[in-house]
Amino acid sequence: MKLFKNLLPYTLLLLATACGEERLISPLNGNDGTPGPVSVTHVENLAGGATITYDLPDSENLLYVKAVFTVRDGLTREVKSSFYVNNLTVDGFPKADDYEVTLYAVSRGEKMSAPVTVSVSPLTPPVQEVFQTLDIKETYGGLSLSFQNSGEAAVSITVITPSENGEVRPVETFYSKSKAATFYSRGFEPVARTFGVYVKDRWGNVSDTITRELTPIYEELLDKKKFQALKTLGGDNTTPHFTQWGMEKMWDDAWNNRDNIFQTVIGSGVPSSFTINLGVKAHLSRFKLYHRAGENIYSGAAVKIWEIWGSNEPDKDGGWVNWTRITDCTSFKPSDVALGTYTNEDVQYGIINGEDFNFPDDLPPYQYLRFRITQTWGQTDYFHISELTFWGQVSQ
C-alpha cells in the first residue's frame, strides 16, 4: 500500500501535465475563431522588395501573418511572419514598379482573416543593378566582366557564345554575393567573336542579354620544361619534408596523386615563401593551382591564402626590395561542408580541374615569381601544393 501512496503524487502530476498539453494544442483542431485583419502602418521600399509594418489584430489564436503577391506572370509567392513581430519583407521583384501585396492574419487552425491589400514600389532590384553596371572588356584568352552589387545579393552571371556549329550556348557561369567583383572567361582563340552576358537571381528573374563583339588577346601556356626552382634566396623555404617531395613536383604535369607534391618540412613555419624561375619573361594572365589529392584537400597543409610577387632581378640576399606584389589569392572550397570533409564537387574543382586565379591586366613581364604562403586550411606550420600551371604572353 505504501508503494501506491508514493506513486499517487507522480500520477497526478503526469495527468496534470497531459491535460496542460491538451489545452495548448487544442486550438489546432480548426475550431478556433477567425482573427481580425492587420492594419498597415508603414511601407519601406527596398532594392527588389519592401518591408511592410503593421499592427496585429487583438486575437489570442493568431499564429502568423501571410503576404501573397505576384512577382511576374505565372509566379505568385508567399511570405510568412510570426505573431512575435509586426513586419515582414516581400522580395524577388524583377523590376522597379508598383505591385500589390495582400496580407492575411492566420489563426492556429489556419483560418485567414479578411484580406488587406497594400501597394509597394520596390527600388531597382539586384538583378537589374548588376546588369546595368556590367563592364565587359576583351582580355587574355577571352573577356573580363566587372559589376556592382550594392546589396550583396546572390546572383549568377552567365557568358554565352556561338559554338562551332553556330549554336549559342553557355560557356561559363559565375556566382557571387560580392558588392563589386571582376570575373574572367577564357580559353578562346584570338579571333573576333560575339559574347553575350545575362544575370539571374535566386528567384529566377533574368535580365536582358548584353552582347559584345570582342577579340580575345593572345595567350599561351608557359612551357614548364623551362621552369626552375630558385633555391639560393635567403629566407625562402625550399627544403622538402621528404626528398621525393621537392619543388620540381609542382611543374611535372602530374597531379591527382597524393604523393606528387611539394611539401615543406613539418614545423618549418607559415608564413613561408618559395621562388620559381619561369625561364622566360612573360606578361602573365592567369594560373591554376592543383591541391594534393586524397583526404587532405581543403584541410591540413593545403594552401588557403597566399601572395604572389614578381621580379626580374631578385635580391641576392633574399630580401624583398626588388620584388613587386602583383596579386593576392584565397583558395575557394565549393561546398560548405566542415573542415576535414569534402564533396565530389570539391575534388573536381580543387584536384581534377584545378583552382583558377587571374593576374591583373597590363602587368609588366616577369621572369621570377615568389609565392608567400600566409595561411593553410588547417592552420598548419607547413604547406603542400601539387601542381602550378601558368598562361601569358611570352616577351622573350
C-alpha positions as CSV (number, residue, x, y, z in Angstrom):
1,M,0.0,0.0,0.0
2,K,2.9,2.3,0.8
3,L,4.1,1.9,-2.8
4,F,0.9,3.1,-4.3
5,K,0.7,6.0,-1.9
6,N,4.2,7.1,-3.1
7,L,3.1,6.8,-6.8
8,L,0.0,8.8,-6.4
9,P,1.6,12.3,-6.5
10,Y,3.5,11.4,-9.6
11,T,0.4,10.0,-11.3
12,L,-1.5,13.2,-10.5
13,L,1.4,15.3,-11.9
14,L,1.5,13.3,-15.1
15,L,-2.2,13.7,-15.6
16,A,-2.0,17.4,-14.9
17,T,0.9,17.7,-17.4
18,A,-1.1,15.8,-20.0
19,C,-4.1,18.0,-19.6
20,G,-1.9,21.1,-19.9
21,E,-0.5,19.8,-23.2
22,E,-4.0,19.1,-24.5
23,R,-5.1,22.6,-23.7
24,L,-2.1,24.0,-25.6
25,I,-2.7,22.1,-28.8
26,S,-6.5,22.1,-28.8
27,P,-6.7,25.3,-30.9
28,L,-5.0,23.4,-33.8
29,N,-8.2,21.4,-34.4
30,G,-9.6,24.1,-36.7
31,N,-12.4,25.1,-34.3
32,D,-10.8,28.4,-33.3
33,G,-12.2,31.7,-34.4
34,T,-11.2,33.8,-37.4
35,P,-8.7,36.6,-36.5
36,G,-9.2,40.2,-37.4
37,P,-7.2,41.8,-40.2
38,V,-3.9,43.5,-39.7
39,S,-3.6,47.3,-40.0
40,V,-0.7,48.5,-42.2
41,T,1.2,51.4,-40.7
42,H,4.3,51.8,-42.9
43,V,5.9,50.6,-46.1
44,E,9.7,50.8,-46.7
45,N,10.7,50.2,-50.3
46,L,13.9,48.3,-50.8
47,A,16.0,47.1,-53.7
48,G,13.8,44.5,-55.3
49,G,11.4,44.3,-52.3
50,A,9.7,46.1,-49.4
51,T,9.3,45.8,-45.7
52,I,5.7,46.2,-44.5
53,T,5.0,47.2,-40.9
54,Y,1.5,46.7,-39.4
55,D,-0.5,46.5,-36.2
56,L,-1.5,43.0,-35.2
57,P,-5.2,42.2,-34.5
58,D,-6.2,41.5,-30.9
59,S,-6.7,37.8,-31.4
60,E,-5.5,35.2,-28.9
61,N,-5.4,32.5,-31.5
62,L,-3.2,34.4,-34.0
63,L,-0.3,32.3,-35.3
64,Y,1.3,34.3,-38.2
65,V,0.7,36.9,-40.9
66,K,0.9,35.9,-44.5
67,A,1.7,38.1,-47.6
68,V,0.6,36.9,-51.1
69,F,2.0,38.7,-54.1
70,T,2.7,38.2,-57.8
71,V,6.2,39.0,-58.9
72,R,5.7,38.2,-62.6
73,D,3.2,36.4,-64.8
74,G,2.8,32.9,-63.6
75,L,4.7,33.3,-60.4
76,T,2.9,34.0,-57.1
77,R,4.9,34.0,-53.9
78,E,4.0,33.8,-50.2
79,V,5.9,35.2,-47.2
80,K,5.0,34.4,-43.6
81,S,5.9,36.2,-40.4
82,S,5.4,35.1,-36.8
83,F,3.0,36.8,-34.5
84,Y,6.0,37.7,-32.4
85,V,7.0,40.5,-34.8
86,N,5.0,43.2,-36.5
87,N,6.5,43.3,-40.0
88,L,7.6,41.2,-43.0
89,T,9.6,41.7,-46.1
90,V,8.5,40.8,-49.6
91,D,11.2,40.4,-52.2
92,G,12.1,38.8,-55.5
93,F,10.5,41.5,-57.7
94,P,12.1,41.6,-61.2
95,K,12.0,45.4,-61.7
96,A,11.2,48.7,-60.1
97,D,7.4,49.1,-60.4
98,D,4.2,49.2,-58.4
99,Y,3.0,45.9,-57.1
100,E,0.0,44.8,-54.9
101,V,0.6,42.7,-51.8
102,T,-2.3,41.0,-49.9
103,L,-1.9,40.4,-46.2
104,Y,-3.8,37.9,-44.1
105,A,-3.7,37.2,-40.4
106,V,-3.9,33.4,-39.9
107,S,-5.0,31.5,-36.8
108,R,-3.6,28.3,-35.3
109,G,-6.3,26.4,-37.1
110,E,-5.3,28.0,-40.4
111,K,-8.3,30.4,-40.6
112,M,-7.5,33.5,-42.6
113,S,-8.7,37.0,-41.8
114,A,-10.2,39.3,-44.3
115,P,-7.6,40.4,-46.8
116,V,-5.8,43.8,-46.6
117,T,-4.1,45.0,-49.8
118,V,-1.2,47.4,-49.8
119,S,0.8,48.8,-52.7
120,V,4.6,48.5,-52.7
121,S,7.1,50.1,-55.1
122,P,10.4,48.2,-54.9
123,L,13.6,50.1,-55.9
124,T,15.9,48.8,-58.7
125,P,16.4,45.0,-57.9
126,P,19.9,43.5,-57.7
127,V,19.4,41.6,-61.0
128,Q,18.9,44.9,-62.8
129,E,21.6,46.8,-60.9
130,V,24.2,44.1,-61.7
131,F,23.1,44.0,-65.3
132,Q,23.1,47.8,-65.7
133,T,26.7,48.1,-64.2
134,L,28.2,45.3,-66.3
135,D,31.5,46.4,-67.8
136,I,32.7,43.9,-70.4
137,K,36.2,44.0,-72.0
138,E,38.4,41.8,-74.0
139,T,41.4,40.3,-72.2
140,Y,43.9,37.5,-72.5
141,G,42.2,34.4,-73.9
142,G,38.6,35.9,-73.6
143,L,36.8,38.6,-71.7
144,S,36.6,40.3,-68.3
145,L,33.4,41.4,-66.8
146,S,33.0,43.7,-63.8
147,F,29.9,44.8,-62.0
148,Q,28.4,46.5,-58.9
149,N,26.0,44.8,-56.4
150,S,25.5,47.2,-53.6
151,G,23.1,45.0,-51.7
152,E,25.4,42.0,-51.9
153,A,22.6,39.9,-53.3
154,A,23.2,36.3,-54.5
155,V,23.3,36.4,-58.3
156,S,24.6,34.3,-61.2
157,I,26.2,35.8,-64.3
158,T,26.3,33.6,-67.4
159,V,28.5,34.1,-70.5
160,I,27.2,32.7,-73.8
161,T,28.8,32.5,-77.2
162,P,28.2,30.6,-80.5
163,S,29.8,27.1,-80.8
164,E,31.5,25.8,-83.9
165,N,28.1,24.8,-85.4
166,G,26.7,28.3,-84.7
167,E,24.6,27.2,-81.7
168,V,24.6,29.8,-79.0
169,R,25.4,28.1,-75.7
170,P,26.5,29.0,-72.1
171,V,30.3,28.6,-71.6
172,E,30.7,29.9,-68.0
173,T,28.5,30.9,-65.1
174,F,29.8,32.9,-62.1
175,Y,28.1,33.0,-58.7
176,S,28.6,36.0,-56.5
177,K,27.4,37.9,-53.4
178,S,30.2,40.4,-53.6
179,K,29.5,44.2,-53.5
180,A,31.8,44.5,-56.6
181,A,33.7,41.9,-58.5
182,T,35.6,41.1,-61.7
183,F,35.4,37.7,-63.4
184,Y,37.1,36.3,-66.4
185,S,36.0,33.8,-69.1
186,R,39.0,32.5,-71.0
187,G,40.1,29.7,-73.4
188,F,39.2,31.4,-76.7
189,E,41.3,31.9,-79.8
190,P,42.4,35.5,-80.6
191,V,39.7,36.0,-83.3
192,A,36.7,38.2,-83.2
193,R,33.6,36.5,-81.8
194,T,30.3,37.5,-80.2
195,F,29.8,37.1,-76.5
196,G,26.6,37.5,-74.6
197,V,26.1,38.1,-70.8
198,Y,23.0,37.9,-68.7
199,V,22.2,38.0,-65.0
200,K,19.9,35.8,-62.9
201,D,18.8,35.9,-59.3
202,R,17.7,33.2,-56.8
203,W,14.0,33.7,-57.6
204,G,14.6,33.0,-61.3
205,N,14.4,36.6,-62.5
206,V,16.5,37.0,-65.6
207,S,17.9,40.2,-67.1
208,D,18.2,41.1,-70.8
209,T,21.3,39.8,-72.6
210,I,24.0,42.3,-73.4
211,T,26.2,41.4,-76.4
212,R,29.7,42.4,-77.4
213,E,31.9,41.5,-80.3
214,L,35.4,41.1,-78.9
215,T,38.7,39.8,-80.0
216,P,40.5,37.9,-77.1
217,I,44.1,38.8,-76.6
218,Y,46.6,36.1,-77.5
219,E,47.9,34.0,-74.6
220,E,49.8,30.7,-74.4
221,L,50.6,28.0,-72.0
222,L,54.0,28.6,-70.5
223,D,56.5,25.8,-71.1
224,K,57.0,24.0,-67.8
225,K,60.2,22.4,-69.1
226,K,61.9,25.9,-68.7
227,F,60.8,26.3,-65.0
228,Q,63.5,26.1,-62.3
229,A,63.4,26.2,-58.6
230,L,65.4,29.1,-57.3
231,K,66.8,27.8,-54.1
232,T,69.5,30.4,-53.4
233,L,67.3,33.1,-51.9
234,G,67.8,33.5,-48.1
235,G,64.5,33.3,-46.3
236,D,62.8,31.0,-48.7
237,N,61.5,27.6,-47.6
238,T,62.7,25.2,-50.3
239,T,63.7,22.1,-48.3
240,P,61.1,19.3,-48.8
241,H,59.8,17.1,-45.9
242,F,60.8,14.1,-48.0
243,T,63.4,14.2,-50.8
244,Q,60.9,13.0,-53.3
245,W,58.5,15.9,-52.5
246,G,60.8,18.7,-53.9
247,M,59.7,21.9,-55.6
248,E,60.0,20.4,-59.1
249,K,56.9,18.3,-58.4
250,M,54.9,21.5,-58.9
251,W,55.6,21.6,-62.6
252,D,55.9,18.0,-63.7
253,D,52.4,17.9,-65.2
254,A,51.3,15.1,-62.8
255,W,48.6,15.7,-60.3
256,N,45.6,13.8,-58.8
257,N,48.3,11.7,-57.0
258,R,48.6,12.3,-53.3
259,D,52.4,11.8,-53.3
260,N,53.2,14.0,-56.2
261,I,53.6,17.2,-54.2
262,F,55.9,19.9,-53.0
263,Q,55.7,19.8,-49.2
264,T,57.8,21.8,-46.7
265,V,59.2,20.3,-43.6
266,I,56.7,20.0,-40.7
267,G,57.4,22.8,-38.2
268,S,59.3,24.9,-40.8
269,G,56.7,27.6,-40.4
270,V,54.0,29.6,-42.1
271,P,54.2,32.4,-43.4
272,S,56.7,30.8,-45.8
273,S,57.9,31.6,-49.3
274,F,59.4,29.9,-52.4
275,T,60.6,31.2,-55.8
276,I,60.2,30.0,-59.3
277,N,62.3,31.0,-62.3
278,L,59.9,30.7,-65.3
279,G,62.8,30.6,-67.7
280,V,61.3,33.4,-69.8
281,K,59.8,36.9,-69.2
282,A,56.1,36.8,-69.7
283,H,53.0,39.1,-69.3
284,L,51.2,36.7,-67.1
285,S,47.4,36.4,-67.5
286,R,46.3,33.5,-65.2
287,F,47.3,30.3,-63.5
288,K,45.9,27.1,-62.0
289,L,46.8,25.6,-58.6
290,Y,46.1,21.9,-58.0
291,H,45.7,20.7,-54.4
292,R,47.0,17.5,-53.1
293,A,44.8,14.5,-53.9
294,G,43.2,12.5,-51.1
295,E,41.9,13.3,-47.7
296,N,44.0,16.5,-47.3
297,I,42.0,18.5,-49.8
298,Y,40.8,21.8,-48.2
299,S,42.3,20.7,-44.9
300,G,45.6,20.2,-43.2
301,A,48.5,21.8,-45.0
302,A,46.6,22.7,-48.2
303,V,47.3,26.3,-49.0
304,K,44.5,28.7,-48.3
305,I,45.8,32.3,-48.5
306,W,49.0,33.5,-50.3
307,E,50.6,36.4,-52.1
308,I,52.5,36.4,-55.4
309,W,55.4,38.7,-56.0
310,G,57.2,39.3,-59.3
311,S,60.7,40.4,-60.2
312,N,63.3,40.3,-62.9
313,E,66.3,40.9,-60.6
314,P,65.7,39.1,-57.3
315,D,67.6,40.5,-54.3
316,K,70.7,38.4,-53.9
317,D,70.4,38.5,-50.1
318,G,66.8,37.1,-50.3
319,G,65.3,40.5,-49.4
320,W,62.1,41.9,-50.9
321,V,63.3,45.3,-52.2
322,N,63.4,44.3,-55.9
323,W,60.0,42.5,-55.7
324,T,56.6,43.8,-56.6
325,R,53.5,42.3,-55.0
326,I,51.3,41.6,-58.0
327,T,48.3,39.7,-56.6
328,D,46.7,38.1,-53.5
329,C,44.9,34.7,-53.7
330,T,42.5,32.9,-51.5
331,S,41.6,29.3,-52.1
332,F,37.9,28.6,-52.7
333,K,36.0,25.5,-51.5
334,P,32.8,25.0,-53.5
335,S,31.0,23.1,-50.7
336,D,30.1,24.3,-47.2
337,V,30.9,21.1,-45.5
338,A,33.0,21.1,-42.4
339,L,36.8,21.3,-42.3
340,G,38.3,17.8,-42.9
341,T,35.4,16.7,-45.1
342,Y,34.7,17.2,-48.8
343,T,32.4,16.5,-51.6
344,N,32.8,15.3,-55.2
345,E,32.4,18.9,-56.3
346,D,35.4,19.8,-54.1
347,V,37.5,17.1,-55.7
348,Q,36.5,18.1,-59.2
349,Y,37.3,21.7,-58.6
350,G,40.4,21.6,-56.5
351,I,42.2,18.4,-57.7
352,I,41.0,17.4,-61.2
353,N,40.2,20.8,-62.7
354,G,42.5,22.9,-60.5
355,E,41.6,26.3,-59.0
356,D,41.7,29.2,-61.4
357,F,43.3,32.5,-60.5
358,N,43.8,35.7,-62.6
359,F,46.6,38.1,-62.7
360,P,45.7,41.8,-63.0
361,D,45.5,43.1,-66.6
362,D,48.5,45.0,-68.0
363,L,51.2,43.5,-65.8
364,P,54.8,44.1,-67.0
365,P,56.6,40.9,-67.9
366,Y,58.2,38.9,-65.1
367,Q,60.7,36.1,-65.1
368,Y,60.6,35.3,-61.4
369,L,57.6,34.6,-59.2
370,R,57.7,34.4,-55.4
371,F,54.9,32.7,-53.6
372,R,54.4,33.8,-50.0
373,I,52.0,31.4,-48.2
374,T,50.4,33.1,-45.2
375,Q,47.7,30.5,-44.2
376,T,46.8,26.9,-44.8
377,W,43.3,25.4,-44.5
378,G,44.3,23.5,-41.3
379,Q,46.3,26.3,-39.8
380,T,49.5,24.1,-40.0
381,D,53.1,25.2,-39.8
382,Y,54.0,23.7,-43.1
383,F,52.2,23.5,-46.5
384,H,51.9,21.5,-49.7
385,I,51.0,22.1,-53.4
386,S,50.5,19.5,-56.1
387,E,50.8,21.5,-59.4
388,L,51.1,25.0,-60.8
389,T,50.3,25.9,-64.4
390,F,50.7,29.4,-65.9
391,W,49.4,31.2,-69.0
392,G,50.5,34.5,-70.5
393,Q,52.3,36.2,-73.4
394,V,56.0,35.5,-73.6
395,S,58.0,38.6,-74.3
396,Q,61.4,37.0,-74.8
